[in-house]
């Protein structure tokens, strides 16, 4: 016999059997006893949500969420809610912590569970019989095998199953005028808060405002810097792609010019060499000062600056070439324009023919 046998009716069978199992395994496994107390309480809470129209299912149907709705707290009251929260916390400790549990804690969970189930039977039972938790029954329980854990309860399915019972209980509460209604509120002997309380309240409000300000500033800074960084990243990528295309085009142009030059070289090697030589000299000599040294060691400055003048270019060129006629170095560097009575253009035309 257990303290929970009086709840073994068809109305409360979904959670009463788990409560009976919790008491029977008290002598075998304290952790399993506490866990079954928590499961029996959870099943009873879900059963209340399925039959009581005043209870609205929260977003998540976890036990902690079901217990902390304002409607549920108002129905069970502060004392019973604290007892239920003790069972919930001890059940979490038994499931997740390795801390050793005591027999006194397990017995207190059973007693708190009994008080809660007695409240459920009083509010929702058809034939309520007042009872009292008997600790002497805990000593008389024989050792029994640990029963398998009860399956979890689907709150939505339980609500659908108890829809008819919910309507019946709602009509009964209306007929018997069960419940609470606020008629009037009167505040008597109201005193303003002390200076310490007011300062504490202001400090709390200032801290809240400071927190919100810091969060807003951080979000503002994030919203400004992230787009800026993304724009800089895109610009770097675009610049790199543009430089890549420019270098590829430049390389392709150099290859094309080289191939064209090589085609001309294959046709007329000598003329192409001379032309390349003179074109190179035209680029280098205007920015250089050339000194000619004859056999006697006399140094002469070649007036290359006058090469840039169209009117004096021809005379300066003839003068420089006449001075260089007897120099071996000049003969190798600058061929005479009147050699064999032909100019470079004449020789190029003749070779082309």
Secondary structure, DSSP 8 states (H G I E B T S, - for coil): --TTGGG-STTTHHHHHHHHHHHHTTTT-HHHHHHHHHHHHHHHHHHHHHH-TT----SS--HHHHHTSHHHHHHHHHHHHHHHHHHHHHHHHHHH------HHHHHHHHHHHHHHHHHHHHHH-SS-------THHHHS--------------HHHHHHHTHHHHHHHHHHHHHTT-S---------S-----HHHHHHHHHHHHHHHHHHHHHHHHHHHHHHHHHHHHHHHHHHHHHHHHHHHHHHHHHHHHHHHHHHHHHHHHH-HHHHHHHHHHHHHHHHGGG--EEEE-TT--EEEE-GGGGG-TTTHHHHHHHHHHHTTT-HHHHHHS--TTGGG--HHHHHHHHH-
